[in-house]
Amino acid sequence: MKWKISSKQKQLLENLFRDIPAKKVRKILDVGSGRTSIQFLADKFKSVIVKGLVYPGDKRKLQPIRDCVSRKNYEIIERDFRDVRFTEGFDITLAHLFLGEATKFGSNTFGGMLRKLFSLKTKYLVIVDLLFDPGVDYNLVFQMIAKKGKLLKVIYQWREGESRKEYKGIVGFLIKLNHE
């Protein structure tokens, strides 16, 4: 059986990307790439090469991308996000389930990863993460949004069969960054 993005994840991503003018998108960065984010971006932006950043040797992400993503309009870069220096700008940067994982690799700190994410030269930043992930400091996320950009959209999604009382769910942000 062929893998597909879950309908809930696809719906969340579609809702977040709906307000981005797709015809003007030429460069995309997927930070902390996985099969869901690469597949979504490759399908949505068929004529764009998506740059996917994966921590070196992270087989839990690399192998599923190779096995499951049918489109080939992506390029995988195996580097620690902390060490990457992009000279180019991007139209969109997606950090899908990245912030909660970022501190699990190397000596990365949440604040450091967040600052680096917001320092990228990108027009739109889309962040999706687990709502109650203990590794994500949403106070810092909102402070950084207020300082560096404009919050265009926030979407909360609860998994099927879960209630808010169980403290489970996903949150997605669409942010337009200000570059000075």
C-alpha positions, 0 to 999 in steps of 0.5 A: 500500500502506498503512503499518503499524507493524512487528510487532517495534515493535508487540510491543515497545510492547505489552510495555512498555504491558501493565502500565499500567492502560489504563482510568485513562489520560486524558492522553498526551504523545508526545515527539518524535512520529512515525508509529509512536508516534502510530499505536500510542498512537491505536490503543491509547487510542482515547478519548484525545486524544494530544498529540504534540510535534514539533520545528517544521517537522520534515517527516520526522515531520509529513508521515508522521504526516499521510499514515499515521496513520488515527485522528484522536485526536491533536493535534500541537504543533510546539515544541522540547521544551526550550521547552515548559512543560506545566502539566498532568499526564499519565498516560503520556509516551512518548519513542519514539526521542527521546533519540537525536535530541533533540540534533540540533535547536537547542542541545539537550543530552542531559542537558538533554533527559533532565532535562526529560523526567524533570521532566514531571508524568507517572505513567508514562514510557516510553522507547524508543531505539536501544541503541547510539546514540552520542547516548544516554548510558544511564549518565545514563538509569539514574542519572535513573531511580534518582533520580526513579522506579522501573524497572518493566520493561526490554526489549531487542529485536534486529532480525531478522537482527541479532545482539548481536555487531553491536551493534544493537538497541532498548531500552525502559524502563517507569518509574513516576515519583515526584513529590514 
